[in-house]
Amino acid sequence: MMNSALAKTSVYTIITVFFVFAFIVLVLRTDESTGSLFSISILKLDKSWLSQESKTGHEDIIANDISNYTRTGNSVLPPEESNDTGIDNEEEFIVSTCDIAKGKWVFNNMSKPLYTDHTCPYLDKEVSCVKNGRTDSDYRHWEWQPDDCVLPRFDPKAVLNKLRNKRLMFVGDSLQKNQWQSFVCQVQSIIPAEQKSMQRGRPHSIFTAKEYNSTIEFYWAPFLIESNTDLDIIADPRKRILKVDSVTKHAQYWMGVDILVFNTYIWWMNGIKIKSLWGSFANGDDGFEELDAEVAYRIGLKTWANWVDSTVDPNKTRVFFTTMSPIHMGSYTQHEKKGYRCYNETRPFQEYWGRYLSQRVTNIVSSVVERMRIPVQFINITQMSEQRIDGHASIYTESGENVITDEQKHHSDCIHWCLPGVPDIWNQLLYTYFSFLNGHSVTEVEEIDKTNTDDEEFLENKCDITKGKWVFNNLSQPLYSDQSCPYIDKQVSCVKNGRTDSDYRHWEWQPDDCVLPSFDPEVVLDKLRGKRLMFVGDSLQKNQWQSFVCLVQSVIPPEQKTMRRRGPSHTVFKAKEYNATIEFYWAPFLIESNSDLDIISDPRKRILKVDSVSKHAQYWVGVDILIFNTYIWWMNGIKIKSLWGSFSNGEDGYEELEAEVAYRISLKTWANWVDSTVASNKIRVFFTTMSPTHMGSIDRHEKRGFRCYNETKPFNKYWGRDLNRRVMNIVASVVDRMKTPVQFINITQMSERRIDGHASVYTEFGGKVVTDEQKAKPRGHTDCIHWCLPGVPDTWNQLFFSYL
């Protein structure tokens, strides 16, 4: 008995020791590998201007760095223009598939850089941190991991094959040079010595990969536009003059380049007004104006944009813009005014975002690029780099010709980055754009288990489901097709009508802060057991209703479901086993009109009874869940004939009101009915926000475009271009004043990006499907209002299901 007890005691002791040991190892691994805080999240950009801390001590580092910029040898003129870029025409791996700028830093001590500052002879001494005495190495082992995909490793051979017979040029300041040297060092690592060369010039340097007949070039233009400090550096920013209306001197070197990577930011950020010149430097310093940095920056960037739009052929040349590289000039402790900047930092940092960046300047770049005719792809390095306070050259750099000593820690360089280091990740992003031009994602999007949402309750106050992104998932399949669901109008049966591409059916909406539950037909039917659900509105509301019916009917046997018309405006789908109905009521204005039943196609002849919903509302009484919508029928650009009283007197007595005025009056009429009739403890009321149209060209500069014709991927260049913001505000203000709770189903922003989801030419007009001849002439035969089914409205109903 005693031996047995001793044996048990020994076993318990061993188990206890094992678990204690395992816990210690886990703690140590957490401390070494990721730190205590590194479940990193992307924080919002601080909207303040550069703090006073960032302005002091900032200028001297830039001046010292720039004055040491190597300029030996002769300028190299561009070779003859190539007719072939070797770049696929299909859209690259972009944010609509995976936002590679959103993610976290992950420590991997098994990873090794492709080069060191000993093996790459092309690094400037100022960023050769190991040569300059840096002994810690962790900063070289952090990898960037996007939230929604796996970032491919930089493959020098694949890059060189992409660049065969091509010219790649980085254009900008010393930070752009930082990125260029990183790129060169990574590709040169596999090239034999006799097959590579470097020719440095002023302002143009060229690395050549001879076997590939490829060049990787750097052109020094810190402002992109011309200035009196482009070659002979003027250290005092007060003496610099910018020729804000010209890039001609620089742009002669950019001609014939296949891939251009631009950047400009840090040289503008001196906290002083900028002397801006129109015309020629020939007259000396006369004629300049002193402009605020932001104003001068916008003018200068527009000058650059005009050159790109007027010169670049997008079929031959790709244009990138590297976003702002963050600096860490002040103390990282915001309450400490006299910090040592990035000195002695050895781990990433995540307590602030954009403290030394100007949100207004960031917005200027976005607004200028958004209006350009030529596509420009951002390489978004800003958020990810902001966390890397440990990656700067710090004191492991040089001042003049001398390496900084430990006693000179106040002279830390917290602008430029050690190489190898953070800029290698910037080029990993650039490589991603090079290499994944035909697929939708780098790897399959990680499948999310959406079946169990009990652990993470899906509540509006916990997650704004309208903020997120579209993620491609080719493993997902719609619950129905226009072949399997017999309740879809021919107008939106796109596959039946000849649409052959299928990608538009595989985009999933992913909110930023939670997992959107998949639409579960059986759960929905259980929620609706013994109830009536009614969609009320126009043809877009009908689009959503048909989607909802098709989603739920997929699990109902044929003998257990029916579809019936109960009047010219009222259609009812019934799930018999559940004693549930899903209904649609046609009321395009919600209030009454003379066009409710017999459609009057000429909007100038329509008359709206803006003070009554009675004729319609008799059908709404007794419904358990009401979903309303009205928008598109109001948007004809004309005044609306608005009537108070009865139609019995003919067309007498109406007033012509602006659409927005009539809309507000009518919406108040509807709201009064809801507040006076609906019992909020028994009936739930929803309002679907405006479904966007894509009626004009996606090119803002082209007035007569083919609308959504031939679009096959989501689009994210603008928001609300074909939406009336004032009308949207009217809805919000009226609902806000209602006594009865009304839940918005906000479909607007998410749908705005889905230019690919419309019926387009795969529809019918006048009861006839668009012919092949008409498809070849899409103007006048393209529907950019309604949506293919299955398609985007399925996601609207996924949102609605979340609220149910």
Summary of the structure (lengths in Angstrom):
residues: 804
radius of gyration: 31.4
end to end distance: 62.2
largest distance: 107.7
contacts: 2485
relative contact order: 0.09
helix: 32%
strand: 18%
